[in-house]
Amino acid sequence: MSTLDVLADARDILLSLTPQVFIAGDPLPEGGAPHLILQPIDATDRVRYGSAASVTRVQVSAWAPTLSEALELSDQARNALRAARFVPAGSGPLTDPDITLTGWRADYRRQ
């Protein structure tokens, strides 16, 4: 299974929660709407996860006006992904000084 397959699967699952799902690098919504950003964990992260494991890993970042909204969106994403055999593999808060949104990231590996 390639990184693109895993990313596409995760995106399809998350689109069932919200239409505001983006791949890292896509243009983002204006106005602070809550949204999810998917990013593959690629070769640069292989040191952390091991050579073969990185192919099946993605990071999901939930962004919203408040931390509680970001956590709620992240929880919904986690539940949907877990049902599709994605296993949580770490999480934590995100900040970006250029925007007013608060974020929460979670890493997942595909079983």
C-alpha positions in Angstrom: 0.0 0.0 0.0 1.5 3.3 -1.0 1.4 6.6 0.9 -1.0 8.0 -1.7 -3.4 5.1 -1.2 -3.3 5.6 2.6 -3.8 9.4 2.2 -6.7 8.9 -0.2 -8.4 6.4 2.1 -8.0 8.8 5.1 -9.4 11.7 3.0 -12.4 9.7 1.9 -13.2 8.7 5.5 -12.8 12.3 6.8 -14.9 13.8 4.0 -17.8 11.9 5.6 -17.4 14.2 8.6 -16.9 17.5 6.9 -16.3 18.9 3.4 -13.4 20.9 4.9 -10.7 18.3 4.4 -7.5 19.4 2.7 -4.2 17.8 1.8 -1.1 19.7 3.1 -0.2 22.4 0.5 -3.8 22.9 -0.7 -5.3 26.4 -0.4 -7.1 26.7 2.9 -10.5 28.2 3.7 -10.8 31.9 4.5 -12.5 33.2 7.6 -11.5 30.7 10.2 -13.9 27.8 9.4 -12.9 24.6 11.3 -11.1 22.2 9.0 -8.8 19.1 8.8 -5.4 18.9 7.0 -3.9 15.6 6.0 -0.2 15.2 5.6 1.7 12.0 4.8 4.5 11.1 7.2 7.2 10.6 4.6 10.7 9.5 4.2 12.1 12.3 6.4 10.2 10.7 9.3 11.5 7.2 8.7 14.1 7.7 11.4 11.4 8.1 14.0 9.1 5.2 12.7 11.3 2.8 10.9 11.8 2.3 7.2 8.7 0.4 6.1 6.3 1.9 8.7 6.3 5.5 7.3 4.5 4.4 4.2 1.3 3.7 6.1 1.3 6.8 8.3 -0.6 10.1 8.1 -0.9 13.1 10.3 -4.4 14.7 10.7 -4.4 18.3 11.9 -7.7 19.7 13.2 -8.0 23.6 13.2 -10.8 25.6 14.7 -11.4 29.0 16.4 -11.1 27.3 19.9 -9.1 24.4 21.3 -12.3 22.7 22.4 -13.7 22.8 18.8 -10.3 21.6 17.5 -10.4 18.7 20.0 -14.0 17.8 19.1 -13.2 17.7 15.4 -10.0 15.7 16.1 -12.0 13.2 18.2 -14.6 12.8 15.4 -11.7 12.2 13.0 -10.1 9.7 15.4 -13.3 7.7 15.8 -13.9 7.5 12.0 -10.3 6.5 11.2 -10.2 3.9 14.0 -13.2 2.3 12.5 -11.3 2.0 9.3 -8.2 0.3 10.9 -6.1 3.4 11.4 -4.4 3.3 14.8 -3.6 6.5 16.7 0.2 7.0 17.1 0.6 10.2 19.1 -1.0 13.6 19.2 -0.5 17.1 20.5 -1.4 20.8 20.3 -0.5 23.0 17.3 -0.1 26.8 17.0 0.6 29.0 14.1 1.4 32.7 14.7 0.1 33.7 11.3 -3.5 32.6 11.9 -6.1 32.9 14.7 -7.0 29.3 14.7 -6.0 26.7 17.3 -5.0 23.2 16.2 -4.6 19.7 17.4 -2.6 17.1 15.5 -2.8 13.3 15.6 -0.6 10.7 13.8 -2.1 7.5 12.6 -0.7 4.3 11.1 -2.7 2.0 8.9 -3.0 -1.6 10.0 
